Amino acid sequence: MKAKLNYFLEMIRTSFWFLPLLVILITIGLAFLFIWLDIAFRFEPNGFFSYFLSGGAESARQVLTTIAGAMLGVAGTVFSITLVALTLASNQFGARLLRNFMYDRLNQVVLGTYVATFLYCLLVLKTVKTDMDTEFVPNLSVMVAMILAIANIFLLIIYIHHISISIQADQVISDVNSNLEKNLKKIFPEDLGEETTDDSKSEQLFRRLMASHGFSEKVISSRSGYLQAIDNDGLMSLAKDHSLIISLGHRPGDFLVENEPIAEVFSKETCPGRVKERIRDTFVFGRVRTPVQDAEFAIHQLVEIASRALSPGVNDPFTAITCIDKLKASICYLSRAKFSSAWRYDEDGNLRMKVYPVTFAGVMDAAFNQIRQYGKGSPSVMIRLMEALVTIDSFAGGPLKKESVRRHAGMVLQAAEDAQYNPNDLKDVKERFMKIKQD
């Protein structure tokens, strides 16, 4: 339940509509508050403020009408600028990176603020009255509207500056890498340690438990889509309460089709349908991949930028090299991190689950396979890729991680030899490769 709640909160937090809607609702509340204050205390401007709030009801109407019209016009301009930026970003970096632009906090605040100011002026404008007997001018509310208009002018300048740098390649790569680092630190433990090399005892124990549980049933997917999150705590609770052994064959980020097995349940008697339904409910599916529990999501985004940069139509090795540098920093963190095991025990020490965990070798494949394949025609990219592997090898803890790094170094060297580089370029690749082999 906790994992599903965290997933829902993350989706709300990163949605494009939530923050603008929240700003609009708060501004509507402020409009009613200041109107009530004007009614209750009859704010009359004097001194310095009298120069700005003079002229009576007609002047107030003109000010509010001017601000409302201007804010609506600027809101349309902001929407147009945003769409143009999204189009440019989509063409240059790929449609999957639009998620990063849509969830940009400043973009959401700007869109929400201009629409909210427009609604604020409409609400206040409705209260201005010039009857034969009474005249009501909400001076305090009008003054707040003027303050909001001035603040929005500064906000527009900040927004134009922000949008002009947000579509630059280096900035996009930096933002994606920042999201990657946050995601990795959230998913992987903070404590560092060597990767477990011997899981044979857990494997043997799991096989004995499967044999002792005479019934085996598969839980199938109720729909097609990407597996976005798994409620591991809920699965463990179900396994313990019903004395089950559960084996998972997929992890967040995998795509499943309808009726494809997502888990295999071993029990000592026939597993009730309601239990299987509750197990199915612990899996969250969606139409797209998300970074909530998917460790490779942002890695694939950086790889996509690098792959596009290395395409013959673009031929931009500098962008690819920047992506390699950012990936190197993240993989260095993972090379010292303690990856979770495939085996899950309950609090009583009983083995209950076998999962499909993220491994260091899998992350290395996701980060460097496509860049090596697309970049083999560029010596500068392959040299930088080998340099990255040298650095990662110096940080890697444990024989399994070092073996994975050296396997990729061998593939990079083989690709460079097959590409028939200039002898000096090939020499540079081999010199860096020998730094790994000598350790």
Beta strands, then each sheet from edge to edge (+ up, - down):
strand 1: 129-130
strand 2: 135-136
strand 3: 215-220
strand 4: 225-230
strand 5: 245-248
strand 6: 255-256
strand 7: 261-267
strand 8: 283-286
strand 9: 343-345
strand 10: 351-354
sheet 1: 1+ 2-
sheet 2: 3+ 7- 5+ 10+ 9-
sheet 3: 6+ 4- 8+
end
